[in-house]
Amino acid sequence: MNPTLKNICRITVCSMALLSVAGPIAAQQPLVLTMERALDLATEGNPDMKRAFLSMEQNRELLIAQKASLKSKFSLDLTPASYDKSRQYETFNTQWYTGENFRASGRFSITQPILWTDGTISLIDDFGWQYSSVERQGGSYVDKAFNNNLYLSLNQPLFTYNRQRMQLKQIELDYENSHIAYALRRLSMEKEITQQFYNLFLAQEQLKIGEEALRSAQANYEIIKGMVEGDLSPRSELYQAELNLAQSQSAMANYKVDLANQQDAFLKMLGLPLDQEVSVLAVINDQEKIDVDVRYAIDHAMDSRLELRQREIELEKLDQQMVVTKASDEFKGNLALSFGLMGDNEKLSRIYKNPTQNPRVELTFSVPIFDWGAKKARIKAQERAIESANLDFVEARKDIEIDILRTSRSLDNQWQQINIAKQSVRNAQFTFDLNTIRYRKGEIDGMNMRQYEDQLSSQKMDYYRTIINYKLELLNMKILTLYDFENKAQIVPITEEKRKEKLK
């Protein structure tokens, strides 16, 4: 090793030892991540995943609220005091009178929606106390009494669709759709994280290869310098060796910049602070070929793809909208029934001494006559929307099949590229080792040696890229089919419940 470099190393080691003893000032420990750990961190910290999770939580709370609204509702309305005084003309007696009223009242009700019929049944109790006085030409009259009206009522829509059931179904579909969106975002994030993970890995490996090239260039420079000083090689070779060393140093600087950029992008996607040092741990070795049954892949995708279920949900919602559209100007009715007891008396204890029954029956109908074709046009517009959604569903199935076929072909092509890249690395390494010996003997010049170094570095990186590309295509096939051909297992997308179980 160069004496100068030895001194620098000694100073560095001593400085680090002093810092460790002197105090707690220390650099932040780098975070070493595997692929599985990176995916877990992204699930918790990635902004898009957080938004998808919050949307799912929002729809879950809306579904809870809707189911709660179908249970009995208890309410109490109080009017502690109400006072009014007015002067009016009584036509029957052709005279003016002055009326004064003071009231205190309350209403307690229990309302129960009926999901099966879209009706509502209620038990209501109106209780109050009233003081009234009237002054007219013939004298003054005063009345004060307690009153209570307890009755049971039923309100039932007729000849129309069940609005309560449809509203509940819509919220259930929204909740299911948000689950699917979360799972799809998780799969999409897995692909993005994997791509960023391997980009960072390639940047790390490129830096390692650059360090090897720099050490080789430094060693060659020292050898050529000694040969030139001993008049065993022309000075031009020393100049070329210096240029090779400078180029290696410049390449190292570029690799460090690229590594820093890849780290920033990776940290942002994971939702981690940008000042966190991070490195990835991956094993890139000889990849075995994975057999993919294309027909099975397509069939499994058609049965499992969540995007197709989203299309089905869209069609269900359009069908519901069609029901609403047809009911926009429909013949419908409403039945209102109520029965109870009403009583009043000056004394509270005798309020029901002479009760009065108050039955009520009301049947109403709404009969549309002529709307100038508005309803018919709306129905046709909704039919076109349904036809368009059905067409999108068919095309989505075709797109899935095309993507699977394309990925299958790409896998075959990438496998061939791996074999070619592997052979190219062997050839480049053999050529580099052979020419290194020739270079140090002075049989070839530094410019040629630089080309062999670059060729070896390039072939190593190409080999890594071909394996990574093959792995990415396997991941793409897994996402497209929801089947892991590498492990022979079906993929169940992570939903809210599975996410919570995994965190426990």
Secondary structure, DSSP 8 states (H G I E B T S, - for coil): --HHHHHHHHHHHHHHHHHHHH-S------EEE-HHHHHHHHHHH-HHHHHHHHHHHHHHHHHHHHHHHTS-EEEEEEEEEEEEEEEEEETTTTEEEEEEEEEEEEEEEEEEEETTTTEEEEEEEEEEEEEEEEEETTEEEEEEEEEEEEEEEEEEEESS--HHHHHHHHHHHHHHHHHHHHHHHHHHHHHHHHHHHHHHHHHHHHHHHHHHHHHHHHHHHHHHHHHHHTTSS-HHHHHHHHHHHHHHHHHHHHHHHHHHHHHHHHHHHHT--TT--EEE-------------HHHHHHHHHHH-HHHHHHHHHHHHHHHHHHHHHTTT--EEEEEEEEEEEEEESSGGGTTSS-EE--EEEEEEE-----TTHHHHHHHHHHHHHHHHHHHHHHHHHHHHHHHHHHHHHHHHHHHHHHHHHHHHHHHHHHHHHHHHHHHTTSS-HHHHHHHHHHHHHHHHHHHHHHHHHHHHHHHHHHHHTEETTTTEE-----HHHHHHHH-
